[in-house]
Amino acid sequence: MQMVGQQNNTKPQAVVGRKDRTMNEACWVGFKQVGMKDKGGRKVPNCVKEEMEIFYEVDGKGHGYTFEYLRLPEDINEAEYQGRKVKLGKPMQGDIKKFKVYVKNPAGNVVKVNFGHGGTSVKGKAMRIRKSNPDARKNFRARHNCDTPGPRHKARYWSCRKW
């Protein structure tokens, strides 16, 4: 029983011990989770390739096929640009500007989008991205209208995404 004027100073006791270290992440496209496994002292999903096996019999002979997961066109993040394989939608170090990224335009063609201040286009010293400075970040985003960045095949979209 609690007396008037007294406070209940009981705090919940912290549980001392080891945390249950598990990961509940999804598997990659084309893989499915089959249980969990230990990896580095943690429980992680056991991801295996999705396969489908078809067996049938014709004239007493058995036939079988094993199909691995076939990716849908929208799952594919690689394409061919000027005769070489490139990753789509992944900004990387640029050659003409500071950054470049390969994307598909509305017509379905793969295009290279160059953006940023740097590379061979710069005269003198290249500018730094100062996104850790709140005022610089706010001014950049206002100047480039980053609330509506536009389509993915334009440089403004990728510049705003970096900021």
Secondary structure, DSSP 8 states (H G I E B T S, - for coil): ---TT-----------S----B------TTEEEEEEEEETTEEEEEEEE-EEEEEEEETTEEEEEEEE----GGG--EEEETTEEEEBT--EE-SSSSEEEEEE-TTS-EEEEEESS-GGG-SSS-----TTSHHHHHHHHHHTTTTS---TTSHHHHHHHH-
